[in-house]
Amino acid sequence: MVSQNCIDFTQKLQDLMRQVSIVSFKALSRATGVSERQILRLRRFGAEQMRVDVLVKLSQTLEVSLSELIANFSQVDLEKDDQESSTQGLLQHLEDLKREYERVQLQLEQQQQTLLQDFQQSSLQLLESLLLQFPTAAQKARENPNLPAINIVPLVLKPLEKLLYEWGVEAIAPVGAELPYDPKLHQLMEGSVQPGETVKVRYTGYYQGNKLLYRAKVSPV
């Protein structure tokens, strides 16, 4: 029978870590998102008692296949009389892990597809008025070149503003605004100015929360 304490897998794990330039178990934990406690469990008891999602993360970071990882961290003792039954048990365990991994992968793909569909649906709802009204307004503009463009602007601007509001996106400054030049927030389109000198916004930039998405494009006044 296999003893849970007869093999120490620490050296095997360190050898794999060395091949991908991971210098410590703490660094391995950070790279994989697997807790140090789970890594210690792998070192002490091997792969048989590990969850499949943990093994998958470790195999990807250590750049070995899942089956190779399990084979390297197996408690099978080839010198025992029950070698054949132990090997069969390992093969069955590998097959079970493979099926579980495929099930988890399929579940993740389905969840991603559902999230994408939900995102697209919510975005289309926010842009509903633009989708429904803009093609008609554009056709009227083609039929009547004298139609003021200002009449079409609200059809585009209002849905866009609503969408940006729902996503927490804010403009750095409106187009035409004059303000002190800040190279962290502004991209100079022409000329040269010093920080603090007045520039004019030509194309607005955007924040999302504390993250800068696009710098505002500016030019000297």
C-alpha positions as CSV (number, residue, x, y, z in Angstrom):
1,M,0.0,0.0,0.0
2,V,1.1,3.6,-0.5
3,S,2.0,5.6,2.5
4,Q,1.2,9.3,2.4
5,N,4.4,10.3,4.2
6,C,6.9,8.1,2.4
7,I,7.8,10.5,-0.4
8,D,8.9,14.2,-0.1
9,F,8.2,16.0,-3.4
10,T,10.0,19.2,-2.5
11,Q,13.1,18.6,-4.6
12,K,11.0,17.7,-7.7
13,L,9.0,20.9,-7.3
14,Q,12.1,23.0,-6.9
15,D,13.6,21.4,-10.0
16,L,10.5,22.4,-12.0
17,M,10.5,25.9,-10.5
18,R,14.2,26.4,-11.4
19,Q,13.4,25.6,-15.1
20,V,10.9,28.6,-15.2
21,S,13.1,30.9,-13.0
22,I,10.8,30.8,-9.9
23,V,13.0,31.2,-6.9
24,S,10.7,30.5,-3.9
25,F,7.5,28.8,-3.0
26,K,6.1,32.3,-2.1
27,A,6.9,33.4,-5.7
28,L,5.2,30.3,-7.0
29,S,2.2,31.1,-4.9
30,R,2.0,34.6,-6.4
31,A,2.5,33.4,-10.0
32,T,-0.1,30.7,-9.8
33,G,-2.7,32.2,-7.4
34,V,-2.4,28.9,-5.4
35,S,-1.9,29.3,-1.7
36,E,1.3,28.3,0.0
37,R,-0.6,25.8,2.1
38,Q,-1.7,24.0,-1.1
39,I,1.9,24.1,-2.4
40,L,3.0,22.5,0.9
41,R,0.3,19.9,0.5
42,L,1.7,19.0,-2.9
43,R,5.2,18.8,-1.5
44,R,4.2,16.4,1.3
45,F,1.5,14.2,-0.2
46,G,1.8,14.6,-4.0
47,A,-0.9,15.1,-6.6
48,E,-3.5,12.5,-5.6
49,Q,-5.2,14.7,-3.0
50,M,-5.0,18.0,-4.9
51,R,-8.0,19.7,-6.6
52,V,-7.9,19.6,-10.3
53,D,-8.1,23.4,-10.7
54,V,-5.0,23.8,-8.4
55,L,-3.1,21.2,-10.5
56,V,-4.0,23.0,-13.7
57,K,-2.7,26.4,-12.4
58,L,0.5,24.8,-11.3
59,S,1.0,22.9,-14.6
60,Q,0.5,26.0,-16.6
61,T,2.9,28.1,-14.6
62,L,5.5,25.3,-14.4
63,E,5.1,24.8,-18.2
64,V,4.4,21.1,-18.0
65,S,1.4,19.1,-19.0
66,L,-1.2,18.1,-16.4
67,S,-0.5,14.4,-16.9
68,E,3.3,15.0,-16.6
69,L,2.7,17.0,-13.4
70,I,0.6,14.3,-11.8
71,A,3.1,11.6,-12.9
72,N,6.0,13.5,-11.3
73,F,4.0,14.0,-8.0
74,S,2.5,10.5,-7.7
75,Q,2.8,8.4,-4.5
76,V,3.1,5.2,-6.6
77,D,6.0,3.1,-5.3
78,L,7.3,1.0,-8.2
79,E,9.2,-1.4,-5.8
80,K,6.0,-2.6,-4.1
81,D,4.3,-5.9,-4.9
82,D,1.2,-4.0,-5.7
83,Q,2.9,-2.1,-8.5
84,E,0.3,-3.1,-11.1
85,S,-2.8,-2.1,-9.0
86,S,-1.1,1.1,-8.0
87,T,-0.4,2.0,-11.6
88,Q,-3.9,1.2,-12.7
89,G,-5.2,3.4,-9.8
90,L,-3.0,6.2,-11.0
91,L,-4.1,5.9,-14.6
92,Q,-7.7,5.9,-13.4
93,H,-7.0,9.0,-11.3
94,L,-5.4,10.7,-14.3
95,E,-8.5,9.9,-16.4
96,D,-10.8,11.2,-13.8
97,L,-8.7,14.4,-13.5
98,K,-8.8,14.8,-17.3
99,R,-12.5,14.6,-17.4
100,E,-12.9,17.0,-14.5
101,Y,-10.5,19.4,-16.2
102,E,-12.5,19.2,-19.5
103,R,-15.7,19.8,-17.5
104,V,-14.3,22.9,-15.8
105,Q,-13.0,24.2,-19.1
106,L,-16.4,23.8,-20.7
107,Q,-18.1,25.4,-17.8
108,L,-15.7,28.4,-18.0
109,E,-16.3,28.8,-21.7
110,Q,-20.0,28.8,-21.2
111,Q,-19.8,31.3,-18.5
112,Q,-17.6,33.6,-20.6
113,Q,-20.1,33.3,-23.5
114,T,-23.0,34.2,-21.1
115,L,-21.1,37.2,-19.7
116,L,-20.3,38.4,-23.2
117,Q,-23.9,38.1,-24.3
118,D,-25.1,39.9,-21.1
119,F,-22.6,42.7,-21.8
120,Q,-23.7,43.0,-25.4
121,Q,-27.3,43.1,-24.4
122,S,-26.9,45.7,-21.8
123,S,-24.8,47.9,-24.2
124,L,-27.4,47.6,-26.9
125,Q,-30.1,48.7,-24.5
126,L,-28.1,51.8,-23.6
127,L,-27.7,52.6,-27.3
128,E,-31.3,51.8,-28.2
129,S,-32.3,55.3,-29.2
130,L,-29.2,55.6,-31.3
131,L,-29.7,52.3,-33.1
132,L,-33.3,53.0,-33.8
133,Q,-33.2,56.7,-34.7
134,F,-29.8,57.4,-36.2
135,P,-30.3,55.5,-39.5
136,T,-33.5,57.4,-40.2
137,A,-31.9,60.7,-39.4
138,A,-28.9,59.9,-41.6
139,Q,-31.2,59.1,-44.5
140,K,-33.1,62.4,-44.0
141,A,-29.8,64.2,-44.1
142,R,-28.8,62.5,-47.4
143,E,-32.2,63.4,-48.8
144,N,-32.0,67.0,-47.6
145,P,-28.4,68.4,-47.6
146,N,-29.6,71.6,-46.1
147,L,-30.8,69.9,-42.9
148,P,-28.7,71.4,-40.0
149,A,-26.3,68.9,-38.6
150,I,-27.0,70.2,-35.1
151,N,-30.4,68.3,-35.3
152,I,-28.6,65.0,-35.5
153,V,-26.0,65.6,-32.8
154,P,-28.4,64.8,-29.8
155,L,-29.2,61.4,-31.4
156,V,-25.5,60.4,-31.1
157,L,-24.4,62.4,-28.1
158,K,-27.2,61.4,-25.6
159,P,-26.9,57.6,-25.9
160,L,-23.1,58.0,-25.8
161,E,-23.2,60.1,-22.6
162,K,-25.6,57.6,-21.0
163,L,-23.3,54.7,-21.9
164,L,-20.3,56.4,-20.5
165,Y,-22.2,57.3,-17.3
166,E,-23.3,53.7,-16.8
167,W,-19.7,52.5,-17.3
168,G,-18.3,55.1,-14.9
169,V,-16.3,56.9,-17.7
170,E,-15.7,60.6,-17.3
171,A,-14.2,63.2,-19.7
172,I,-11.0,64.9,-18.6
173,A,-12.2,68.2,-20.0
174,P,-14.7,69.3,-22.7
175,V,-13.5,70.1,-26.2
176,G,-12.6,73.8,-26.5
177,A,-11.7,74.2,-22.8
178,E,-8.5,76.1,-22.0
179,L,-6.6,74.8,-19.0
180,P,-3.0,74.4,-17.6
181,Y,-0.9,71.9,-19.4
182,D,-0.3,68.6,-17.5
183,P,1.7,66.0,-19.5
184,K,0.2,63.2,-17.4
185,L,-3.3,64.1,-18.6
186,H,-2.7,65.9,-21.9
187,Q,-1.1,64.9,-25.2
188,L,0.4,67.8,-27.1
189,M,-0.6,67.7,-30.8
190,E,1.8,70.5,-32.0
191,G,4.2,73.1,-30.8
192,S,5.8,73.0,-27.4
193,V,4.6,74.2,-24.0
194,Q,5.8,73.9,-20.4
195,P,3.7,72.3,-17.6
196,G,1.3,74.9,-16.3
197,E,1.1,76.9,-19.5
198,T,-2.4,77.3,-21.0
199,V,-3.5,74.8,-23.7
200,K,-6.8,74.2,-25.5
201,V,-8.5,70.8,-25.6
202,R,-8.9,69.6,-29.2
203,Y,-10.0,66.0,-28.4
204,T,-11.2,65.1,-25.0
205,G,-9.6,62.3,-22.9
206,Y,-11.3,59.9,-20.4
207,Y,-11.0,58.4,-17.0
208,Q,-12.7,55.3,-15.7
209,G,-12.6,55.5,-11.9
210,N,-9.0,56.2,-11.0
211,K,-7.7,54.7,-14.3
212,L,-6.7,57.0,-17.1
213,L,-8.0,55.6,-20.4
214,Y,-6.9,58.3,-22.9
215,R,-5.1,61.5,-22.5
216,A,-6.8,64.6,-23.9
217,K,-5.2,66.0,-27.0
218,V,-4.3,69.6,-26.7
219,S,-2.5,72.4,-28.5
220,P,-1.0,75.7,-27.4
221,V,-3.2,78.7,-27.0
